[in-house]
Amino acid sequence: IVEPVFGHMKNLGFRGFLLRGLEKVKGEFALMCAAHNISKVARAILGGIVDLRERRMMQLAA
């Protein structure tokens, strides 16, 4: 589903293109998509690290 991605970009402040011309707009949109994907990867990695720490703490407590 694509709609949540555009909603997330809009919440980050991306309301319209700052540049003009098809090539420039494509580049600007590609940067926004890359930023969105990098944030998803960072959240997944950090979430995994937190989960590993919690598992280790539970193993030590048991």
Phi and psi in degrees as GROMACS dihedral restraints (atoms count N, CA, C in turn):
[ dihedral_restraints ]
;  ai    aj    ak    al  type     phi  dphi    fc
    3     4     5     6     1   -89.4    20    10
    4     5     6     7     1   -29.5    20    10
    6     7     8     9     1   -55.3    20    10
    7     8     9    10     1   -42.7    20    10
    9    10    11    12     1   -62.0    20    10
   10    11    12    13     1   -32.0    20    10
   12    13    14    15     1   -64.5    20    10
   13    14    15    16     1   -45.9    20    10
   15    16    17    18     1   -66.1    20    10
   16    17    18    19     1   -36.4    20    10
   18    19    20    21     1   -63.5    20    10
   19    20    21    22     1   -41.3    20    10
   21    22    23    24     1   -64.6    20    10
   22    23    24    25     1   -43.1    20    10
   24    25    26    27     1   -61.8    20    10
   25    26    27    28     1   -39.5    20    10
   27    28    29    30     1   -65.2    20    10
   28    29    30    31     1   -39.4    20    10
   30    31    32    33     1   -65.8    20    10
   31    32    33    34     1   -26.8    20    10
   33    34    35    36     1   -78.5    20    10
   34    35    36    37     1    -6.5    20    10
   36    37    38    39     1   110.1    20    10
   37    38    39    40     1     2.5    20    10
   39    40    41    42     1   -85.4    20    10
   40    41    42    43     1    95.8    20    10
   42    43    44    45     1  -104.9    20    10
   43    44    45    46     1   -18.0    20    10
   45    46    47    48     1  -172.7    20    10
   46    47    48    49     1   169.1    20    10
   48    49    50    51     1   -81.5    20    10
   49    50    51    52     1   139.7    20    10
   51    52    53    54     1   -89.1    20    10
   52    53    54    55     1   -22.5    20    10
   54    55    56    57     1  -104.0    20    10
   55    56    57    58     1   164.9    20    10
   57    58    59    60     1  -121.8    20    10
   58    59    60    61     1   149.8    20    10
   60    61    62    63     1   103.9    20    10
   61    62    63    64     1   140.5    20    10
   63    64    65    66     1   -60.1    20    10
   64    65    66    67     1   -45.1    20    10
   66    67    68    69     1   -63.7    20    10
   67    68    69    70     1   -41.6    20    10
   69    70    71    72     1   -68.4    20    10
   70    71    72    73     1   -39.3    20    10
   72    73    74    75     1   -65.9    20    10
   73    74    75    76     1   -40.9    20    10
   75    76    77    78     1   -60.4    20    10
   76    77    78    79     1   -41.8    20    10
   78    79    80    81     1   -65.3    20    10
   79    80    81    82     1   -42.9    20    10
   81    82    83    84     1   -63.6    20    10
   82    83    84    85     1   -41.8    20    10
   84    85    86    87     1   -67.5    20    10
   85    86    87    88     1   -38.3    20    10
   87    88    89    90     1   -62.2    20    10
   88    89    90    91     1   -39.1    20    10
   90    91    92    93     1   -64.6    20    10
   91    92    93    94     1   -41.4    20    10
   93    94    95    96     1   -64.0    20    10
   94    95    96    97     1   -41.7    20    10
   96    97    98    99     1   -64.6    20    10
   97    98    99   100     1   -41.8    20    10
   99   100   101   102     1   -62.5    20    10
  100   101   102   103     1   -42.7    20    10
  102   103   104   105     1   -62.0    20    10
  103   104   105   106     1   -41.0    20    10
  105   106   107   108     1   -63.3    20    10
  106   107   108   109     1   -45.2    20    10
  108   109   110   111     1   -66.8    20    10
  109   110   111   112     1   -38.7    20    10
  111   112   113   114     1   -64.4    20    10
  112   113   114   115     1   -39.0    20    10
  114   115   116   117     1   -65.7    20    10
  115   116   117   118     1   -36.4    20    10
  117   118   119   120     1   -66.2    20    10
  118   119   120   121     1   -40.8    20    10
  120   121   122   123     1   -65.5    20    10
  121   122   123   124     1   -43.5    20    10
  123   124   125   126     1   -61.6    20    10
  124   125   126   127     1   -42.8    20    10
  126   127   128   129     1   -62.2    20    10
  127   128   129   130     1   -40.1    20    10
  129   130   131   132     1   -66.7    20    10
  130   131   132   133     1   -41.7    20    10
  132   133   134   135     1   -66.9    20    10
  133   134   135   136     1   -48.4    20    10
  135   136   137   138     1   -64.8    20    10
  136   137   138   139     1   -37.3    20    10
  138   139   140   141     1   -63.8    20    10
  139   140   141   142     1   -38.4    20    10
  141   142   143   144     1   -66.2    20    10
  142   143   144   145     1   -38.9    20    10
  144   145   146   147     1   -65.6    20    10
  145   146   147   148     1   -42.6    20    10
  147   148   149   150     1   -63.0    20    10
  148   149   150   151     1   -42.9    20    10
  150   151   152   153     1   -62.1    20    10
  151   152   153   154     1   -40.9    20    10
  153   154   155   156     1   -63.9    20    10
  154   155   156   157     1   -41.5    20    10
  156   157   158   159     1   -63.7    20    10
  157   158   159   160     1   -42.1    20    10
  159   160   161   162     1   -64.0    20    10
  160   161   162   163     1   -41.3    20    10
  162   163   164   165     1   -62.8    20    10
  163   164   165   166     1   -42.2    20    10
  165   166   167   168     1   -64.3    20    10
  166   167   168   169     1   -41.0    20    10
  168   169   170   171     1   -63.1    20    10
  169   170   171   172     1   -39.1    20    10
  171   172   173   174     1   -68.3    20    10
  172   173   174   175     1   -36.9    20    10
  174   175   176   177     1   -67.1    20    10
  175   176   177   178     1   -39.2    20    10
  177   178   179   180     1   -68.4    20    10
  178   179   180   181     1   -33.7    20    10
  180   181   182   183     1   -74.2    20    10
  181   182   183   184     1   -26.9    20    10
